């Protein structure tokens, strides 16, 4: 974390997902004691969600990160009731959680157009205040961004997530043979023939211990929270971060990814999930896949071979397991179809639950 004056920001690459700002409601206007006039109330500070806004853009446009609303007008002979001060509107990206310095969440903005009152203006001077104005509310607020996407790509470094995103969407993430290619989240959209669009987030690669902030740590994990579904991407040949770390088979990799999600937040492993087995163009890939499928069908028969700290309390239930190769294109179209099917099924289930709740409310009211 880098401290910059009044702001604390977490950043990697050019991406910023946390910004600390100062907000203050406007001071009220003076009252008019002789005629009992009331000063205008101070303006309010509002956060308003807007598309195409970034925290980096806010910081560049407002380097002091201070947002203060207007002062209320004084009461006068011509206007005994002073006008309210001008409100201050701060445009922020959707997916923002609003936190105080102690970590307490006071609100969130998930969709464009949503508004949050960040600092209320002070009352104008009146008989109650001895005609003296009140100061506006002042706060320091953390704007904490968690990306909103339909599907979140989850995998260890070099599993092929960036390559996969470039194959299934119009995104152009950086792709290379070294481990930490992705150092900032990438968003892409799968566009189907009927113009249906599904957003996919490729997030920085996990490593063992990410839940305690090793590697990309919470910078990655927090963005999974607002994705509707997970797509685990696993290298069929296994994974080893460096010569100093232990080699993990594809089966162990799946268990470790599940463990990291579970340790960060248990609810993450209850999300609908698909599993993409990548690099099927490699030698021995088919033999490795047969072994992996056997392990996934009866995971309990193989857990005794692993260290206890690797084993998650709950295993992920995959709706589909799809072998793919981002190099040859094998399985890519099938994967896109399964993603669409899974998203549509989940939307239908949510709609059914919503209709049941509406029916229940109607029956209760009658």
C-alpha positions in Angstrom: 0.0 0.0 0.0 1.4 3.4 -0.9 0.6 6.5 1.1 0.1 9.7 -0.8 -0.7 12.6 1.5 -4.4 12.4 2.4 -5.1 9.4 0.3 -4.3 5.7 0.6 -4.5 3.7 -2.6 -3.9 0.2 -3.5 -2.7 -0.1 -7.0 -1.1 -2.5 -9.4 -0.2 -1.5 -12.9 -2.3 1.5 -13.9 -5.3 0.0 -12.1 -6.6 1.5 -8.9 -9.3 -0.1 -6.7 -9.1 1.9 -3.5 -9.2 5.7 -2.9 -9.4 7.6 0.3 -11.3 11.0 0.1 -12.4 13.8 2.4 -16.0 15.0 2.2 -17.8 17.8 4.0 -21.3 19.1 3.9 -21.8 22.8 3.5 -22.1 25.2 6.5 -25.6 26.6 7.0 -26.4 30.3 6.4 -26.7 32.9 9.2 -30.1 33.6 10.6 -31.7 37.1 11.0 -32.4 37.6 14.7 -34.4 40.8 14.4 -37.1 39.3 12.0 -36.7 35.7 13.0 -35.3 34.7 9.6 -33.7 31.3 9.0 -30.4 30.8 7.1 -30.4 28.2 4.3 -29.2 24.7 5.0 -25.7 23.8 3.7 -25.4 21.7 0.6 -24.9 17.9 0.7 -22.2 15.7 -0.8 -23.5 12.8 -2.9 -21.7 9.9 -4.5 -23.4 8.9 -7.8 -22.5 5.8 -9.8 -21.7 6.4 -13.4 -20.4 4.3 -16.3 -16.9 5.0 -17.7 -15.7 6.5 -14.4 -12.5 5.1 -12.8 -10.9 5.8 -9.4 -7.7 6.7 -11.2 -9.7 9.3 -13.2 -11.1 10.8 -10.0 -7.6 11.1 -8.5 -6.3 12.8 -11.6 -9.2 15.2 -11.9 -9.3 16.0 -8.1 -5.7 15.6 -6.9 -6.6 17.0 -3.4 -9.4 14.4 -3.0 -11.5 16.9 -1.1 -15.2 17.4 -1.9 -17.0 20.2 -0.1 -20.6 21.3 -0.7 -21.8 24.9 -0.9 -22.7 27.2 2.1 -26.3 28.0 2.7 -27.5 31.6 2.0 -27.8 34.0 4.9 -31.3 35.2 5.9 -32.0 38.8 4.9 -34.8 41.3 4.8 -35.4 40.4 1.2 -35.3 36.6 1.8 -36.0 35.6 5.4 -35.6 32.0 4.4 -32.1 31.6 3.0 -31.6 29.3 0.0 -30.0 25.9 0.5 -26.3 25.6 -0.5 -25.2 23.9 -3.7 -24.9 20.1 -3.5 -21.6 18.5 -4.5 -22.0 15.4 -6.7 -19.0 13.0 -7.0 -19.3 10.5 -9.9 -17.8 7.1 -9.0 -17.7 3.7 -10.9 -20.4 1.1 -10.2 -19.2 -1.6 -7.8 -18.1 0.8 -5.1 -18.3 0.0 -1.4 -18.1 3.0 1.0 -16.0 2.4 4.1 -15.0 4.5 7.1 -11.4 4.5 8.4 -12.3 1.8 11.0 -13.4 -0.5 8.1 -17.2 -0.2 8.7 -19.2 -0.2 5.5 -21.7 2.6 5.3 -23.1 1.9 1.8 -22.5 0.6 -1.7 -23.3 1.6 -5.3 -23.8 -1.3 -7.6 -25.5 0.1 -10.7 -25.3 3.3 -12.7 -27.6 6.0 -11.3 -27.5 4.8 -7.7 -26.8 7.6 -5.2 -25.4 7.8 -1.6 -25.5 10.7 0.7 -21.9 11.0 1.9 -22.0 14.2 4.0 -25.1 16.1 5.1 -25.1 19.9 5.1 -25.4 21.9 8.3 -28.6 23.6 9.5 -29.0 27.3 8.9 -29.2 29.7 11.8 -32.6 29.9 13.5 -34.2 30.5 16.8 -33.3 27.0 17.9 -29.6 27.7 17.2 -29.6 31.3 18.4 -29.5 32.2 14.7 -26.0 30.8 14.4 -25.4 28.4 11.5 -24.3 24.8 12.0 -21.3 23.2 10.3 -21.8 20.4 7.8 -21.0 16.7 8.4 -17.4 15.8 7.6 -15.9 12.4 6.9 -13.0 10.5 5.5 -14.4 7.7 3.2 -12.6 4.9 1.4 -14.0 4.2 -2.0 -13.4 0.4 -2.4 -13.9 -1.0 -5.9 -14.9 -4.6 -6.5 -15.4 -5.4 -10.1 -18.8 -6.6 -11.3 -18.8 -9.3 -13.9 -20.9 -12.3 -14.8 -17.9 -14.7 -14.8 -14.6 -14.5 -12.8 -11.6 -16.4 -14.1 -9.8 -18.1 -11.2 -6.4 -19.9 -11.6 -2.7 -19.9 -10.6 -0.2 -17.9 -12.7 0.4 -19.1 -16.2 -2.7 -21.3 -16.3 -3.7 -19.6 -19.5 -6.4 -17.2 -18.2 -5.3 -14.2 -20.2 -5.0 -16.4 -23.4 -8.5 -17.7 -22.7 -10.0 -14.3 -22.3 -8.4 -13.2 -25.6 -10.0 -16.3 -27.3 -13.5 -15.9 -26.0 -13.9 -12.1 -26.0 -12.7 -8.9 -27.6 -10.3 -8.1 -24.7 -6.6 -7.9 -25.5 -4.8 -8.8 -22.3 -1.0 -9.0 -22.1 0.1 -12.6 -22.7 3.6 -14.0 -22.1 5.4 -17.1 -20.8 6.3 -15.8 -17.4 4.2 -16.4 -14.3 2.7 -13.0 -13.4 1.6 -11.7 -16.8 -1.7 -10.2 -15.4 -0.9 -7.5 -12.8 -4.3 -5.8 -13.1 -7.9 -7.0 -13.7 -8.9 -7.3 -17.3 -12.6 -7.2 -18.4 -13.9 -8.7 -21.6 -17.3 -9.5 -23.1 -18.4 -12.7 -24.9 -20.8 -11.6 -27.7 -23.0 -14.4 -29.0 -24.8 -14.7 -32.4 -28.1 -13.4 -30.9 -26.1 -10.4 -29.4 -26.3 -11.7 -25.9 -23.3 -10.3 -23.9 -21.6 -12.0 -20.9 -18.9 -10.1 -19.1 -15.8 -12.0 -18.0 -13.1 -10.8 -15.6 -9.5 -12.1 -15.8 -8.0 -11.4 -12.4 -4.4 -11.5 -11.2 -3.1 -15.0 -10.5 -3.4 -16.6 -7.1 -0.6 -18.3 -5.3 -0.6 -20.4 -2.2 -1.3 -18.1 0.8 -3.2 -15.5 -1.1 -5.8 -15.4 1.6 -3.2 -13.9 3.9 -2.2 -11.4 1.2 0.7 -13.3 -0.3 1.3 -12.5 -4.0 -1.7 -10.5 -5.3 -3.6 -11.5 -2.2 -6.7 -9.5 -1.4 -6.1 -7.4 -4.5 -7.3 -10.4 -6.5 -9.7 -12.2 -4.1 -12.0 -9.2 -3.3 -12.9 -8.9 -7.0 -14.4 -12.4 -7.0 -17.0 -11.4 -4.5 -19.2 -9.6 -7.1 -18.9 -12.1 -9.9 -22.0 -14.3 -10.5 -20.1 -17.4 -11.4 -16.6 -18.8 -11.3 -14.5 -20.4 -14.1 -11.5 -22.2 -12.8 -8.7 -22.5 -15.3 -6.2 -25.3 -14.6 -3.1 -26.4 -16.4 -3.5 -30.2 -17.1 0.3 -30.7 -16.6 0.2 -29.2 -13.1 1.8 -26.0 -11.6 5.0 -24.9 -10.0 5.6 -21.2 -9.3 9.4 -21.6 -8.9 12.1 -24.1 -8.2 11.8 -23.2 -4.5 8.1 -24.1 -4.4 6.4 -27.5 -4.5 5.0 -28.9 -7.7 1.3 -29.4 -7.7 -0.7 -31.7 -10.0 -3.9 -30.5 -11.7 -6.0 -32.2 -8.9 -3.9 -30.5 -6.1 -4.2 -27.2 -8.0 -8.0 -27.4 -7.9 -8.0 -28.2 -4.2 -5.6 -25.3 -3.5 -7.6 -22.8 -5.4 -10.7 -23.9 -3.5 -8.9 -23.7 -0.2 -7.7 -20.1 -1.0 -11.3 -19.0 -1.9 -12.7 -20.7 1.2 -10.1 -19.2 3.6 -10.8 -15.7 2.2 -14.6 -16.0 2.3 -16.5 -19.2 2.7 -19.5 -18.0 0.5 -17.2 -17.9 -2.6 -17.2 -21.7 -2.8 -21.0 -21.8 -3.0 -21.0 -19.8 -6.3 -21.9 -21.8 -9.5 -18.6 -22.9 -11.0 -17.2 -24.4 -14.3 -13.8 -26.0 -14.7 -11.7 -25.5 -17.8 -8.7 -27.9 -18.2 -6.2 -26.0 -20.3 -3.2 -27.0 -22.4 -4.7 -30.2 -23.8 -2.3 -29.8 -26.8 0.6 -30.9 -24.5 2.0 -34.5 -24.6 0.4 -36.9 -22.1 -2.5 -34.4 -21.7 -5.1 -37.1 -22.4 -3.6 -39.5 -19.9 -3.4 -36.8 -17.3 -7.1 -35.8 -18.0 -8.3 -39.4 -17.5 -6.5 -39.5 -14.1 -7.9 -36.1 -13.1 -11.5 -37.1 -14.0 -11.1 -40.2 -11.9 -9.9 -38.0 -9.0 -12.7 -35.5 -9.4 -15.4 -38.2 -9.5 -14.1 -39.7 -6.1 -12.0 -37.0 -4.4 -12.3 -38.6 -1.0 -10.3 -41.6 -2.2 -7.3 -39.4 -2.9 -7.3 -36.9 -0.1 -5.2 -39.1 2.3 -2.3 -38.6 -0.1 -2.2 -34.9 0.4 -1.1 -32.6 3.3 -3.9 -31.6 5.6 -3.4 -27.8 5.0 -4.1 -28.3 1.2 -7.5 -29.9 1.7 -10.5 -27.6 1.7 -13.4 -28.2 4.1 -15.8 -28.2 1.1 -15.0 -29.0 -2.5 -16.4 -27.0 -5.4 -19.2 -28.6 -7.3 -18.5 -28.1 -11.0 -21.5 -27.8 -13.4 -19.2 -28.9 -16.2 -15.6 -29.9 -16.8 -14.4 -28.7 -20.2 -11.0 -29.8 -21.7 -9.6 -26.9 -23.8 -6.5 -25.6 -25.5 -6.0 -21.9 -26.0 -3.1 -22.7 -28.4 -5.1 -24.9 -30.9 -8.6 -23.6 -30.1 -9.9 -27.0 -28.9 -13.0 -26.8 -26.8 -13.3 -23.0 -26.9 -16.7 -22.9 -28.6 -18.0 -25.6 -26.3 -16.8 -23.6 -23.3 -18.5 -20.5 -24.5 -21.7 -22.5 -24.9 -21.5 -23.9 -21.4 -20.9 -20.4 -20.0 -24.0 -19.2 -21.7 -26.0 -22.2 -20.6 -24.9 -21.8 -16.9 -25.6 -18.0 -16.8 -29.1 -18.6 -18.4 -29.9 -21.4 -15.9 -28.9 -19.2 -13.0 -30.9 -16.3 -14.2 -34.0 -18.6 -14.7 -33.5 -19.9 -11.1 -33.3 -16.4 -9.7 -36.4 -15.4 -11.6 -38.3 -18.4 -10.3 -37.3 -17.5 -6.7 -38.3 -13.9 -7.2 -41.8 -15.0 -8.6 -42.2 -17.4 -5.6 -41.5 -14.5 -3.2 -43.9 -12.2 -4.9 -46.6 -14.9 -4.8 -45.9 -15.5 -1.1 -46.2 -11.8 -0.3 -49.4 -11.6 -2.3 -50.9 -14.6 -0.4 -49.8 -13.1 2.9 -51.3 -9.7 2.2 -54.7 -11.3 1.3 
